Amino acid sequence: MTGRYVVLGPEEVALLPPAPLRDPSLPSSRPSSPPKRRESNQIRSSSSFTSFSPSKAMAGIWLLLGASVLLLLSSGRVSSHRYDTNGGLEAAAERRAENLHRLDTIILLTYITVLIVIVLTAWLFKYYRFRFIHETGVTLIYGLFIGIVLRYFNIGLLESQTFDVVTKNDTTVNEPPDYLRLGVNGDTGKTVTFTYELIEGFFADADKTKHNERKIEQKSAFSPELFFNVLLPPIIFNAGYSLKKRSFFRNIGSILLFVFLGTTISCIATAVLMFVFTRIFGMGFHFQELLFFGALISATDPITVLAVLNEKNVEANLYALIFGESAMNDAVAIVLSATIDSYTMTGDTVDLMGIMSAGVNFVEVFVGSLLLGSVIGCANAILTKFTYISDHPLLESALFILISYCSFLIAEIVHLTGIVAVLFCGICQAHYTYNNLSVESQTTTKRFFQLVSFLSEAFIFCYIGISVFVGNNQKWNILFIIFALISITIARAVYVYPLCELINIQRRPPIPKNYQHMILFSGLRGAMAFALADRNTATENRQIILAATVAIVLFTVLFNGGLASWMIDYLGIKHGERANEEERTTTSREIQDEVGDYTTSSSHSGVTIASTPGHNPWDKAFLPRKWYNFDANFMKPLLTHATPPLTETLPSICYPIAKMLTSDRQFHSHQPLRMRYDSESGSCSMSNSLEQMLS
């Protein structure tokens, strides 16, 4: 495509006068005293908190937010006289480079200031236990506020001019270019060619009658690849790395059914309902586009509801079901949407062979990504086990973070899904590698990914709010948004209630009705749905889908998230001490039923099975029992310093290999007196070494 483009006019940059400064409003009345709180375990100085109140805190937060707005309002005083406007091409290029650098700095500082406000708001909400709205909802509101300022206030920043581009000799172009070359007259009359690379995304079907887009709006819109390659990986990895394994694997069967079958049903049901609605009102959507919309909007992100559930300390099974579904259906949604997007159907017809091919491709990509992430996680476990890098916690933590990120990049390079790979890499590293790390590295890695995940999610939700006003790749269709809200609610109900009834046939204890209602209510949408919709907005229908996704995120986070605490009380879901007492009673009963006979006989010998590897009396399902035995006898001794070592769990013929794969720490810390639990027969037996000693 070299040499095929010319521009119809030179680019000119105009300066706007700065808008007058506006003083932020300050509260005129004396703030009231703080509400009564329960005593904290930490000792606080009474004199430092005597005059503290929520009104003062909110005034300070709004003052900081107002300061960021004032910064934008006053930042447009770009000195046009610093360079001579007639200084030629070199001076113009230098002036433009400095102005763009200044603009980038202002935008980054604005986002950082808003993130500071978000952190302070989150602290205020936790300090005073606000439950009517979560900090995520406030983050969206802050983003909307900044977006309004950027869009409608004359903040005095540089204006840009947009020129129509035509091809030489009227050559037809079927694909958007990667580069544009522009000839500019130089000082000596010679034409100098500037190359422009399209690196921050593009959008189609723009309204040419609108005013020229300002640079402040252009720079406020980030490339979709920033979300996929930088912001989403730590969020997904942290979901796997911070997984509460006990509750998660107790409900693994129910979670997997929700994730795979439920997400697929939700995708198809949403597409079918939206297809009916759009056909009735003549909106001109193909079924493939609506199927893609159903796939991306099926990715749930109930961060607000999970925060409320955790704060109110609800029963662990409900939390595990909601968290497990949200943690894993992101991976399913991205593979499903990519599969649908890559498969082009003819018109509105659905070819059976094409659907089967797409299904096979989905399984291949998902399983391949899962195995790749798991292998990389296990490889890191082997590396940390057989090296003494734990003597240097800084290097150990750096290695852990870099290898974890490599799982995402490698999967993307080999045409798999990095989100799936990094999720299961996080799960494997939490289960194996974490045990090999030094205490300092364990704390560092946990805190690091929690911190980066929090900041990434805050940035994404803030950007969602800003994009409503500064994004030129969104077309708002109110009817489509209303139909989408109705469709996703019906689609979620279509799979939640039938699957719960199916699960309850064998599940003990069953999922009660109030839990089912809460699972339905927890279908919030968030970062993943927005990132998938924002990745491609080349057509008007895709821009309508993006706008609808943004509207759904705003509605579900603000409405569902704000009513989560009230809904828990309304549905009569046990929380707090009541939930803890019931869980302890249920757990004790299950333990007694599982190992009651053996407990009596073993108590006389002074041997217990509470710490027996592979023993998990809370799980009675066939698959978890099989996995726990295999994991305790083979995987953990191989990948960690767990005992008994492979020299005892593997057959004697494998002793040379087992000895090579056993660390010195395992040999030194191994206790020969071990009890082994067999989940098949429900009996316990002594290890081979003990039998040999007693024979």
C-alpha positions, 0 to 999 in steps of 0.5 A: 500500500506504499505511495497510495495516499495523499491528503487534501490539505496541510494539518494546522493546530489552533489554540483555544483560550483557557476557560475561567477557573471555577472554585470547587464548592465547599460545605458551609455547615459544620460537619456532624460527628462520626457515627458510632462504630464497633471497637477496632483491634487496632489502637487509635489516638482519640485526639486524632479522630475526634473531629473526623466526620464523613462530611469532612472526608467527602469534602476532602475527596471532592476537593481533590477531584475538583483539583483535578478538574481545575488542573484540566481547565488551567492546563490549556495555557500552552505557550504558543510564543515559545516557538516562532510560528513561522520558524519552518517545518523543524520548529513546527514539528518540535512544537507539535512534539512538545504539545503532544508530550504535555497532553499525554502527561496531563491525561495520565495525571488526570487518571492518576488523580482520579485513582487517588480519589477512588482509593480514598473513597474505598477507604471511606466506604470501608471505614464507615461500612457504607453498603448502599453503594460499592466503590466500583459504582462510585468509580463509574460515577467519577468516570462519567463526571470526568467524561462530561468535563472532557467533552463539554467544557472548554478546557483550552487544550489543542484542537485537532483537524481531521482531513478526508483521505483519498487514494491515488487514481481512485484505487479501491481499498477493501481493508483499513491501512496500517500506515498513512504517508503524508507529504508536507512542504519543507523550508526549501520547497522540498516535500517531506514525507511523514508516516502515521501509524494507526496504533490506537485503534480506529472506528468506522462510519463517523459523522463527518458533520460533527465538529473536529475531534479535540486531541484531549478526547483522542488521548483519553481513549486508549487502545483496546489492546491495552486492556487485553495485554496489560490490564486484564491479565493481572486481574484474571491471574489474581482471581486464580491465585487468590482462589479459596481452594477449599470452598471452590473444590467443594463446589467444583461440579456445580461451578463447572456446570454453570461455567460451561453449560450455563454460559453456552445456554446464556449466549444462545438464549440472549442471541435468540431473544435479541434476534427476535427483538431486532427483527420485529423492530427492523434493526438489521442485525445478523444472527452471528453478530447477536451470537457474538454479543450473547457470548461477550455479555455472558461474562459476569463480574460481580465484584460489587456483590462479592464484596458485600457477600464477604463483608456480611460473611455469608455462607461459604458455599454461596460465595464459592458458587458466585465467585467460581462462576465469575472467575471461570466464565470470563475464560469461557466467554472469551473463547466462545466469542473468539470462536463465533467471531472467527466463524462466518456464517452465510446470512442468517442461516446456520450450517450444522457442519459449521457449528460442529467445527466451531464447537470442536475449535472451542474445545481445542482452544480452551483445553489447549490454553488450560494445559499450557497455563497449567504446564507453565505454572507447574514448571515454575513450581519445579524451578523454585523447588530445585533451586535456592532462589528462595534465598533471594526473595527479590529475585524469586518474586520477580521470577514468579511475576515474569513467568506468570505473565509469560503464560498469557503471552505464549498462549496468544502467540500460539493462537490460544487464549491468554486469559484461560492460560493465565487463569489456570497458571494462577490456580496451579501456582497458588496450589504448588509454587506458592508452597515453595516460595519463601515467606517474604515472597509469598507475602510479596506476590500475594500483595502485588497481584492484589494491588495491581488487580485493584488498580487495573479494575479501578482504571477500567471502570473509570475508563468505562464511565469516561468513554460514554462521553469521549468515545467516538466508537459508540452509537447509542440505541435505546431500544437495543439497550432495553431489549439487551437488559431484558434478554440477559436477565431472561437468559440468566434465569433460563440456565440458573434455575434448571441447572440448580434443579439438575444439580440438586438431584445428587448434591448434598446439601442442595442449593436452596431457592434463596441461593438460586435467586441470589445467583440470578441477581449477581449477574453483573457485567464488567471489565471483560464484557467491555474489553471484548466489545471494544476490541472491534468497532469497525461497523455500526452494529458493533458500535451499537453493541459496545454502547449497549455493553457500556450501558449494561455495565453501568446499570448492573453495577449501580443497580444490582451492586447497590441493592446487593446488601438489601437483597441478602436480607430480603431473601433471608440468606444467613450471614454473620455468626449464624452462617458460621455456626451452621457451617461448623455444624454441617462440617462436623457432621460430614466429617463424622459420617465420613470417618466416624468408624475410623476415628474411634479405632485410631484414637486409642493408638494416638494417630489421627488423619486430620493431616493425612495427605489426600484426605478431604472428608468434606468431599464425597464426589467421585472426581474430587476424591480421585483427584485429592489422592492423586494430588497428595501422592504424586503431584505435590511430592513432585512439585513441592516439598510435601511429604511423603516423598515420591520414593514412598508413593511410587512403586519401588521400580521407580525409586531411582527416578523418584529419588532424583525428583525428591529434594533434600528438604523432603528427605530431611523433613520426612516423618516415617510414621505416616497414615495414608487414607484410601478414599475408595475403601474409606480405610487408613493404612500405614506407609511401606517404610513403617510396615518394613520397620514393624515386620 
